[in-house]
Amino acid sequence: MKRSFYQWLMTQRNPNGHDELANFANNAFFDQAFPKQSEDYHEIAQYLELNGTYLPNMDVFDGAFREYQELNQL
């Protein structure tokens, strides 16, 4: 079964981590309105552009989404 982006992102959480992906995952965990069931790049990107103040830049999301897509193609 294919996981949503959020479900995959939660596997990247690390409360003690300092890399951008771990920070993104840690902050998304506390974002009650994050589109948790979505697998759609554009839906999530639009949400983050409007609400993702915890994301330093969209490059972090773009890289994370690429990783997510690569794993889902296996």
mmCIF file as gemmi writes it, N, C-alpha and C atoms, coordinates in Angstrom:
data_model
loop_
_atom_site.group_PDB
_atom_site.id
_atom_site.type_symbol
_atom_site.label_atom_id
_atom_site.label_alt_id
_atom_site.label_comp_id
_atom_site.label_asym_id
_atom_site.label_entity_id
_atom_site.label_seq_id
_atom_site.pdbx_PDB_ins_code
_atom_site.Cartn_x
_atom_site.Cartn_y
_atom_site.Cartn_z
_atom_site.occupancy
_atom_site.B_iso_or_equiv
_atom_site.pdbx_formal_charge
_atom_site.auth_seq_id
_atom_site.auth_asym_id
_atom_site.pdbx_PDB_model_num
ATOM 1 N N . MET Axp A 1 ? 0.842 -1.179 0 1 0 ? 1 A 1
ATOM 2 C CA . MET Axp A 1 ? 0 0 0 1 0 ? 1 A 1
ATOM 3 C C . MET Axp A 1 ? 0.889 1.245 0 1 0 ? 1 A 1
ATOM 4 N N . LYS Axp A 2 ? 0.54 2.184 -0.84 1 0 ? 2 A 1
ATOM 5 C CA . LYS Axp A 2 ? 1.314 3.414 -0.97 1 0 ? 2 A 1
ATOM 6 C C . LYS Axp A 2 ? 1.03 4.341 0.208 1 0 ? 2 A 1
ATOM 7 N N . ARG Axp A 3 ? 2.099 4.858 0.8 1 0 ? 3 A 1
ATOM 8 C CA . ARG Axp A 3 ? 1.955 5.788 1.922 1 0 ? 3 A 1
ATOM 9 C C . ARG Axp A 3 ? 1.771 7.205 1.394 1 0 ? 3 A 1
ATOM 10 N N . SER Axp A 4 ? 1.104 8.02 2.183 1 0 ? 4 A 1
ATOM 11 C CA . SER Axp A 4 ? 1.004 9.442 1.844 1 0 ? 4 A 1
ATOM 12 C C . SER Axp A 4 ? 2.372 10.079 2.091 1 0 ? 4 A 1
ATOM 13 N N . PHE Axp A 5 ? 2.551 11.27 1.54 1 0 ? 5 A 1
ATOM 14 C CA . PHE Axp A 5 ? 3.807 11.986 1.764 1 0 ? 5 A 1
ATOM 15 C C . PHE Axp A 5 ? 4.027 12.212 3.255 1 0 ? 5 A 1
ATOM 16 N N . TYR Axp A 6 ? 2.984 12.604 3.961 1 0 ? 6 A 1
ATOM 17 C CA . TYR Axp A 6 ? 3.094 12.858 5.403 1 0 ? 6 A 1
ATOM 18 C C . TYR Axp A 6 ? 3.554 11.601 6.145 1 0 ? 6 A 1
ATOM 19 N N . GLN Axp A 7 ? 2.974 10.457 5.808 1 0 ? 7 A 1
ATOM 20 C CA . GLN Axp A 7 ? 3.375 9.206 6.472 1 0 ? 7 A 1
ATOM 21 C C . GLN Axp A 7 ? 4.85 8.927 6.23 1 0 ? 7 A 1
ATOM 22 N N . TRP Axp A 8 ? 5.301 9.128 4.993 1 0 ? 8 A 1
ATOM 23 C CA . TRP Axp A 8 ? 6.725 8.941 4.715 1 0 ? 8 A 1
ATOM 24 C C . TRP Axp A 8 ? 7.554 9.959 5.485 1 0 ? 8 A 1
ATOM 25 N N . LEU Axp A 9 ? 7.107 11.225 5.479 1 0 ? 9 A 1
ATOM 26 C CA . LEU Axp A 9 ? 7.852 12.285 6.152 1 0 ? 9 A 1
ATOM 27 C C . LEU Axp A 9 ? 8.041 11.985 7.633 1 0 ? 9 A 1
ATOM 28 N N . MET Axp A 10 ? 7.052 11.378 8.248 1 0 ? 10 A 1
ATOM 29 C CA . MET Axp A 10 ? 7.152 11.061 9.675 1 0 ? 10 A 1
ATOM 30 C C . MET Axp A 10 ? 8.247 10.037 9.958 1 0 ? 10 A 1
ATOM 31 N N . THR Axp A 11 ? 8.653 9.262 8.961 1 0 ? 11 A 1
ATOM 32 C CA . THR Axp A 11 ? 9.772 8.324 9.146 1 0 ? 11 A 1
ATOM 33 C C . THR Axp A 11 ? 11.112 9.055 9.176 1 0 ? 11 A 1
ATOM 34 N N . GLN Axp A 12 ? 11.093 10.321 8.79 1 0 ? 12 A 1
ATOM 35 C CA . GLN Axp A 12 ? 12.317 11.13 8.761 1 0 ? 12 A 1
ATOM 36 C C . GLN Axp A 12 ? 12.493 11.975 10.022 1 0 ? 12 A 1
ATOM 37 N N . ARG Axp A 13 ? 11.541 11.868 10.953 1 0 ? 13 A 1
ATOM 38 C CA . ARG Axp A 13 ? 11.624 12.651 12.19 1 0 ? 13 A 1
ATOM 39 C C . ARG Axp A 13 ? 12.83 12.238 13.022 1 0 ? 13 A 1
ATOM 40 N N . ASN Axp A 14 ? 13.424 13.226 13.656 1 0 ? 14 A 1
ATOM 41 C CA . ASN Axp A 14 ? 14.512 12.99 14.581 1 0 ? 14 A 1
ATOM 42 C C . ASN Axp A 14 ? 14.553 14.198 15.507 1 0 ? 14 A 1
ATOM 43 N N . PRO Axp A 15 ? 13.944 14.092 16.686 1 0 ? 15 A 1
ATOM 44 C CA . PRO Axp A 15 ? 13.885 15.237 17.598 1 0 ? 15 A 1
ATOM 45 C C . PRO Axp A 15 ? 15.252 15.823 17.943 1 0 ? 15 A 1
ATOM 46 N N . ASN Axp A 16 ? 16.3 15.024 17.84 1 0 ? 16 A 1
ATOM 47 C CA . ASN Axp A 16 ? 17.648 15.517 18.135 1 0 ? 16 A 1
ATOM 48 C C . ASN Axp A 16 ? 18.433 15.872 16.88 1 0 ? 16 A 1
ATOM 49 N N . GLY Axp A 17 ? 17.802 15.663 15.707 1 0 ? 17 A 1
ATOM 50 C CA . GLY Axp A 17 ? 18.49 15.927 14.444 1 0 ? 17 A 1
ATOM 51 C C . GLY Axp A 17 ? 18.514 17.402 14.115 1 0 ? 17 A 1
ATOM 52 N N . HIS Axp A 18 ? 19.496 17.786 13.326 1 0 ? 18 A 1
ATOM 53 C CA . HIS Axp A 18 ? 19.638 19.187 12.965 1 0 ? 18 A 1
ATOM 54 C C . HIS Axp A 18 ? 19.657 19.395 11.455 1 0 ? 18 A 1
ATOM 55 N N . ASP Axp A 19 ? 19.479 18.318 10.682 1 0 ? 19 A 1
ATOM 56 C CA . ASP Axp A 19 ? 19.45 18.503 9.233 1 0 ? 19 A 1
ATOM 57 C C . ASP Axp A 19 ? 18.083 19.032 8.81 1 0 ? 19 A 1
ATOM 58 N N . GLU Axp A 20 ? 18.017 19.612 7.629 1 0 ? 20 A 1
ATOM 59 C CA . GLU Axp A 20 ? 16.796 20.283 7.178 1 0 ? 20 A 1
ATOM 60 C C . GLU Axp A 20 ? 15.613 19.338 7.052 1 0 ? 20 A 1
ATOM 61 N N . LEU Axp A 21 ? 15.845 18.113 6.579 1 0 ? 21 A 1
ATOM 62 C CA . LEU Axp A 21 ? 14.748 17.167 6.415 1 0 ? 21 A 1
ATOM 63 C C . LEU Axp A 21 ? 14.163 16.764 7.762 1 0 ? 21 A 1
ATOM 64 N N . ALA Axp A 22 ? 15.005 16.483 8.727 1 0 ? 22 A 1
ATOM 65 C CA . ALA Axp A 22 ? 14.516 16.131 10.068 1 0 ? 22 A 1
ATOM 66 C C . ALA Axp A 22 ? 13.755 17.299 10.689 1 0 ? 22 A 1
ATOM 67 N N . ASN Axp A 23 ? 14.263 18.512 10.517 1 0 ? 23 A 1
ATOM 68 C CA . ASN Axp A 23 ? 13.56 19.68 11.05 1 0 ? 23 A 1
ATOM 69 C C . ASN Axp A 23 ? 12.203 19.857 10.381 1 0 ? 23 A 1
ATOM 70 N N . PHE Axp A 24 ? 12.141 19.668 9.071 1 0 ? 24 A 1
ATOM 71 C CA . PHE Axp A 24 ? 10.88 19.745 8.34 1 0 ? 24 A 1
ATOM 72 C C . PHE Axp A 24 ? 9.896 18.712 8.898 1 0 ? 24 A 1
ATOM 73 N N . ALA Axp A 25 ? 10.349 17.481 9.057 1 0 ? 25 A 1
ATOM 74 C CA . ALA Axp A 25 ? 9.488 16.42 9.576 1 0 ? 25 A 1
ATOM 75 C C . ALA Axp A 25 ? 9.031 16.717 11.002 1 0 ? 25 A 1
ATOM 76 N N . ASN Axp A 26 ? 9.945 17.159 11.828 1 0 ? 26 A 1
ATOM 77 C CA . ASN Axp A 26 ? 9.595 17.483 13.217 1 0 ? 26 A 1
ATOM 78 C C . ASN Axp A 26 ? 8.538 18.58 13.273 1 0 ? 26 A 1
ATOM 79 N N . ASN Axp A 27 ? 8.686 19.608 12.463 1 0 ? 27 A 1
ATOM 80 C CA . ASN Axp A 27 ? 7.729 20.712 12.46 1 0 ? 27 A 1
ATOM 81 C C . ASN Axp A 27 ? 6.399 20.31 11.83 1 0 ? 27 A 1
ATOM 82 N N . ALA Axp A 28 ? 6.434 19.519 10.778 1 0 ? 28 A 1
ATOM 83 C CA . ALA Axp A 28 ? 5.189 19.061 10.144 1 0 ? 28 A 1
ATOM 84 C C . ALA Axp A 28 ? 4.378 18.21 11.123 1 0 ? 28 A 1
ATOM 85 N N . PHE Axp A 29 ? 5.05 17.483 11.986 1 0 ? 29 A 1
ATOM 86 C CA . PHE Axp A 29 ? 4.375 16.665 12.996 1 0 ? 29 A 1
ATOM 87 C C . PHE Axp A 29 ? 3.449 17.516 13.868 1 0 ? 29 A 1
ATOM 88 N N . PHE Axp A 30 ? 3.863 18.733 14.162 1 0 ? 30 A 1
ATOM 89 C CA . PHE Axp A 30 ? 3.073 19.622 15.018 1 0 ? 30 A 1
ATOM 90 C C . PHE Axp A 30 ? 2.087 20.491 14.236 1 0 ? 30 A 1
ATOM 91 N N . ASP Axp A 31 ? 2.105 20.383 12.914 1 0 ? 31 A 1
ATOM 92 C CA . ASP Axp A 31 ? 1.214 21.174 12.061 1 0 ? 31 A 1
ATOM 93 C C . ASP Axp A 31 ? -0.109 20.432 11.912 1 0 ? 31 A 1
ATOM 94 N N . GLN Axp A 32 ? -1.106 20.835 12.678 1 0 ? 32 A 1
ATOM 95 C CA . GLN Axp A 32 ? -2.406 20.158 12.708 1 0 ? 32 A 1
ATOM 96 C C . GLN Axp A 32 ? -3.116 20.162 11.353 1 0 ? 32 A 1
ATOM 97 N N . ALA Axp A 33 ? -2.856 21.165 10.525 1 0 ? 33 A 1
ATOM 98 C CA . ALA Axp A 33 ? -3.58 21.306 9.261 1 0 ? 33 A 1
ATOM 99 C C . ALA Axp A 33 ? -2.836 20.714 8.053 1 0 ? 33 A 1
ATOM 100 N N . PHE Axp A 34 ? -1.658 20.144 8.27 1 0 ? 34 A 1
ATOM 101 C CA . PHE Axp A 34 ? -0.886 19.576 7.154 1 0 ? 34 A 1
ATOM 102 C C . PHE Axp A 34 ? -1.756 18.563 6.408 1 0 ? 34 A 1
ATOM 103 N N . PRO Axp A 35 ? -1.725 18.567 5.068 1 0 ? 35 A 1
ATOM 104 C CA . PRO Axp A 35 ? -2.543 17.618 4.294 1 0 ? 35 A 1
ATOM 105 C C . PRO Axp A 35 ? -2.006 16.19 4.424 1 0 ? 35 A 1
ATOM 106 N N . LYS Axp A 36 ? -2.391 15.536 5.478 1 0 ? 36 A 1
ATOM 107 C CA . LYS Axp A 36 ? -1.806 14.253 5.877 1 0 ? 36 A 1
ATOM 108 C C . LYS Axp A 36 ? -2.09 13.087 4.928 1 0 ? 36 A 1
ATOM 109 N N . GLN Axp A 37 ? -3.16 13.153 4.17 1 0 ? 37 A 1
ATOM 110 C CA . GLN Axp A 37 ? -3.51 12.041 3.288 1 0 ? 37 A 1
ATOM 111 C C . GLN Axp A 37 ? -3.041 12.233 1.851 1 0 ? 37 A 1
ATOM 112 N N . SER Axp A 38 ? -2.469 13.383 1.555 1 0 ? 38 A 1
ATOM 113 C CA . SER Axp A 38 ? -2.13 13.72 0.177 1 0 ? 38 A 1
ATOM 114 C C . SER Axp A 38 ? -0.858 13.04 -0.311 1 0 ? 38 A 1
ATOM 115 N N . GLU Axp A 39 ? -0.897 12.685 -1.592 1 0 ? 39 A 1
ATOM 116 C CA . GLU Axp A 39 ? 0.277 12.187 -2.308 1 0 ? 39 A 1
ATOM 117 C C . GLU Axp A 39 ? 0.624 13.144 -3.445 1 0 ? 39 A 1
ATOM 118 N N . ASP Axp A 40 ? -0.113 14.258 -3.534 1 0 ? 40 A 1
ATOM 119 C CA . ASP Axp A 40 ? -0.018 15.181 -4.65 1 0 ? 40 A 1
ATOM 120 C C . ASP Axp A 40 ? 0.96 16.326 -4.36 1 0 ? 40 A 1
ATOM 121 N N . TYR Axp A 41 ? 1.978 16.428 -5.197 1 0 ? 41 A 1
ATOM 122 C CA . TYR Axp A 41 ? 3.012 17.459 -5.035 1 0 ? 41 A 1
ATOM 123 C C . TYR Axp A 41 ? 2.402 18.852 -4.976 1 0 ? 41 A 1
ATOM 124 N N . HIS Axp A 42 ? 1.532 19.17 -5.943 1 0 ? 42 A 1
ATOM 125 C CA . HIS Axp A 42 ? 1.004 20.531 -6.047 1 0 ? 42 A 1
ATOM 126 C C . HIS Axp A 42 ? 0.132 20.903 -4.851 1 0 ? 42 A 1
ATOM 127 N N . GLU Axp A 43 ? -0.656 19.983 -4.377 1 0 ? 43 A 1
ATOM 128 C CA . GLU Axp A 43 ? -1.502 20.25 -3.207 1 0 ? 43 A 1
ATOM 129 C C . GLU Axp A 43 ? -0.654 20.562 -1.981 1 0 ? 43 A 1
ATOM 130 N N . ILE Axp A 44 ? 0.371 19.744 -1.751 1 0 ? 44 A 1
ATOM 131 C CA . ILE Axp A 44 ? 1.232 19.936 -0.582 1 0 ? 44 A 1
ATOM 132 C C . ILE Axp A 44 ? 2.07 21.2 -0.737 1 0 ? 44 A 1
ATOM 133 N N . ALA Axp A 45 ? 2.605 21.438 -1.944 1 0 ? 45 A 1
ATOM 134 C CA . ALA Axp A 45 ? 3.42 22.629 -2.186 1 0 ? 45 A 1
ATOM 135 C C . ALA Axp A 45 ? 2.605 23.897 -1.956 1 0 ? 45 A 1
ATOM 136 N N . GLN Axp A 46 ? 1.387 23.913 -2.454 1 0 ? 46 A 1
ATOM 137 C CA . GLN Axp A 46 ? 0.537 25.091 -2.257 1 0 ? 46 A 1
ATOM 138 C C . GLN Axp A 46 ? 0.261 25.311 -0.77 1 0 ? 46 A 1
ATOM 139 N N . TYR Axp A 47 ? -0.021 24.229 -0.051 1 0 ? 47 A 1
ATOM 140 C CA . TYR Axp A 47 ? -0.253 24.354 1.388 1 0 ? 47 A 1
ATOM 141 C C . TYR Axp A 47 ? 0.976 24.947 2.079 1 0 ? 47 A 1
ATOM 142 N N . LEU Axp A 48 ? 2.15 24.417 1.76 1 0 ? 48 A 1
ATOM 143 C CA . LEU Axp A 48 ? 3.373 24.879 2.42 1 0 ? 48 A 1
ATOM 144 C C . LEU Axp A 48 ? 3.716 26.321 2.056 1 0 ? 48 A 1
ATOM 145 N N . GLU Axp A 49 ? 3.448 26.716 0.805 1 0 ? 49 A 1
ATOM 146 C CA . GLU Axp A 49 ? 3.726 28.097 0.414 1 0 ? 49 A 1
ATOM 147 C C . GLU Axp A 49 ? 2.87 29.08 1.213 1 0 ? 49 A 1
ATOM 148 N N . LEU Axp A 50 ? 1.663 28.67 1.555 1 0 ? 50 A 1
ATOM 149 C CA . LEU Axp A 50 ? 0.756 29.548 2.289 1 0 ? 50 A 1
ATOM 150 C C . LEU Axp A 50 ? 0.88 29.414 3.808 1 0 ? 50 A 1
ATOM 151 N N . ASN Axp A 51 ? 1.275 28.231 4.287 1 0 ? 51 A 1
ATOM 152 C CA . ASN Axp A 51 ? 1.217 27.949 5.721 1 0 ? 51 A 1
ATOM 153 C C . ASN Axp A 51 ? 2.504 27.412 6.338 1 0 ? 51 A 1
ATOM 154 N N . GLY Axp A 52 ? 3.476 27.078 5.532 1 0 ? 52 A 1
ATOM 155 C CA . GLY Axp A 52 ? 4.68 26.42 6.047 1 0 ? 52 A 1
ATOM 156 C C . GLY Axp A 52 ? 5.745 27.386 6.517 1 0 ? 52 A 1
ATOM 157 N N . THR Axp A 53 ? 5.392 28.235 7.472 1 0 ? 53 A 1
ATOM 158 C CA . THR Axp A 53 ? 6.362 29.218 7.966 1 0 ? 53 A 1
ATOM 159 C C . THR Axp A 53 ? 7.572 28.554 8.617 1 0 ? 53 A 1
ATOM 160 N N . TYR Axp A 54 ? 7.433 27.306 9.017 1 0 ? 54 A 1
ATOM 161 C CA . TYR Axp A 54 ? 8.535 26.572 9.641 1 0 ? 54 A 1
ATOM 162 C C . TYR Axp A 54 ? 9.526 26.029 8.618 1 0 ? 54 A 1
ATOM 163 N N . LEU Axp A 55 ? 9.189 26.115 7.332 1 0 ? 55 A 1
ATOM 164 C CA . LEU Axp A 55 ? 10.052 25.605 6.269 1 0 ? 55 A 1
ATOM 165 C C . LEU Axp A 55 ? 10.954 26.735 5.783 1 0 ? 55 A 1
ATOM 166 N N . PRO Axp A 56 ? 12.293 26.598 5.909 1 0 ? 56 A 1
ATOM 167 C CA . PRO Axp A 56 ? 13.184 27.698 5.544 1 0 ? 56 A 1
ATOM 168 C C . PRO Axp A 56 ? 13.089 28.077 4.069 1 0 ? 56 A 1
ATOM 169 N N . ASN Axp A 57 ? 12.881 27.085 3.189 1 0 ? 57 A 1
ATOM 170 C CA . ASN Axp A 57 ? 12.665 27.353 1.762 1 0 ? 57 A 1
ATOM 171 C C . ASN Axp A 57 ? 12.055 26.116 1.116 1 0 ? 57 A 1
ATOM 172 N N . MET Axp A 58 ? 11.483 26.296 -0.051 1 0 ? 58 A 1
ATOM 173 C CA . MET Axp A 58 ? 10.778 25.199 -0.716 1 0 ? 58 A 1
ATOM 174 C C . MET Axp A 58 ? 11.727 24.139 -1.268 1 0 ? 58 A 1
ATOM 175 N N . ASP Axp A 59 ? 13.014 24.439 -1.358 1 0 ? 59 A 1
ATOM 176 C CA . ASP Axp A 59 ? 13.98 23.434 -1.808 1 0 ? 59 A 1
ATOM 177 C C . ASP Axp A 59 ? 13.988 22.229 -0.874 1 0 ? 59 A 1
ATOM 178 N N . VAL Axp A 60 ? 13.771 22.462 0.402 1 0 ? 60 A 1
ATOM 179 C CA . VAL Axp A 60 ? 13.728 21.367 1.377 1 0 ? 60 A 1
ATOM 180 C C . VAL Axp A 60 ? 12.565 20.435 1.032 1 0 ? 60 A 1
ATOM 181 N N . PHE Axp A 61 ? 11.403 21.011 0.777 1 0 ? 61 A 1
ATOM 182 C CA . PHE Axp A 61 ? 10.243 20.202 0.388 1 0 ? 61 A 1
ATOM 183 C C . PHE Axp A 61 ? 10.491 19.49 -0.934 1 0 ? 61 A 1
ATOM 184 N N . ASP Axp A 62 ? 11.029 20.2 -1.922 1 0 ? 62 A 1
ATOM 185 C CA . ASP Axp A 62 ? 11.27 19.594 -3.235 1 0 ? 62 A 1
ATOM 186 C C . ASP Axp A 62 ? 12.181 18.369 -3.117 1 0 ? 62 A 1
ATOM 187 N N . GLY Axp A 63 ? 13.243 18.483 -2.356 1 0 ? 63 A 1
ATOM 188 C CA . GLY Axp A 63 ? 14.147 17.345 -2.157 1 0 ? 63 A 1
ATOM 189 C C . GLY Axp A 63 ? 13.475 16.2 -1.433 1 0 ? 63 A 1
ATOM 190 N N . ALA Axp A 64 ? 12.696 16.529 -0.426 1 0 ? 64 A 1
ATOM 191 C CA . ALA Axp A 64 ? 11.981 15.497 0.328 1 0 ? 64 A 1
ATOM 192 C C . ALA Axp A 64 ? 10.972 14.795 -0.564 1 0 ? 64 A 1
ATOM 193 N N . PHE Axp A 65 ? 10.271 15.543 -1.387 1 0 ? 65 A 1
ATOM 194 C CA . PHE Axp A 65 ? 9.263 14.935 -2.254 1 0 ? 65 A 1
ATOM 195 C C . PHE Axp A 65 ? 9.917 14.04 -3.297 1 0 ? 65 A 1
ATOM 196 N N . ARG Axp A 66 ? 11.089 14.43 -3.799 1 0 ? 66 A 1
ATOM 197 C CA . ARG Axp A 66 ? 11.82 13.569 -4.743 1 0 ? 66 A 1
ATOM 198 C C . ARG Axp A 66 ? 12.175 12.238 -4.085 1 0 ? 66 A 1
ATOM 199 N N . GLU Axp A 67 ? 12.67 12.293 -2.855 1 0 ? 67 A 1
ATOM 200 C CA . GLU Axp A 67 ? 12.993 11.053 -2.126 1 0 ? 67 A 1
ATOM 201 C C . GLU Axp A 67 ? 11.755 10.187 -1.958 1 0 ? 67 A 1
ATOM 202 N N . TYR Axp A 68 ? 10.656 10.816 -1.569 1 0 ? 68 A 1
ATOM 203 C CA . TYR Axp A 68 ? 9.382 10.119 -1.391 1 0 ? 68 A 1
ATOM 204 C C . TYR Axp A 68 ? 8.962 9.427 -2.684 1 0 ? 68 A 1
ATOM 205 N N . GLN Axp A 69 ? 9.049 10.122 -3.815 1 0 ? 69 A 1
ATOM 206 C CA . GLN Axp A 69 ? 8.662 9.538 -5.099 1 0 ? 69 A 1
ATOM 207 C C . GLN Axp A 69 ? 9.569 8.384 -5.48 1 0 ? 69 A 1
ATOM 208 N N . GLU Axp A 70 ? 10.858 8.517 -5.252 1 0 ? 70 A 1
ATOM 209 C CA . GLU Axp A 70 ? 11.804 7.451 -5.59 1 0 ? 70 A 1
ATOM 210 C C . GLU Axp A 70 ? 11.486 6.183 -4.819 1 0 ? 70 A 1
ATOM 211 N N . LEU Axp A 71 ? 11.165 6.315 -3.548 1 0 ? 71 A 1
ATOM 212 C CA . LEU Axp A 71 ? 10.844 5.142 -2.728 1 0 ? 71 A 1
ATOM 213 C C . LEU Axp A 71 ? 9.519 4.513 -3.14 1 0 ? 71 A 1
ATOM 214 N N . ASN Axp A 72 ? 8.583 5.316 -3.605 1 0 ? 72 A 1
ATOM 215 C CA . ASN Axp A 72 ? 7.281 4.785 -4.01 1 0 ? 72 A 1
ATOM 216 C C . ASN Axp A 72 ? 7.313 4.124 -5.373 1 0 ? 72 A 1
ATOM 217 N N . GLN Axp A 73 ? 8.376 4.334 -6.13 1 0 ? 73 A 1
ATOM 218 C CA . GLN Axp A 73 ? 8.508 3.697 -7.446 1 0 ? 73 A 1
ATOM 219 C C . GLN Axp A 73 ? 9.072 2.285 -7.331 1 0 ? 73 A 1
ATOM 220 N N . LEU Axp A 74 ? 9.646 1.966 -6.199 1 0 ? 74 A 1
ATOM 221 C CA . LEU Axp A 74 ? 10.234 0.631 -6.004 1 0 ? 74 A 1
ATOM 222 C C . LEU Axp A 74 ? 9.181 -0.44 -5.891 1 0 ? 74 A 1
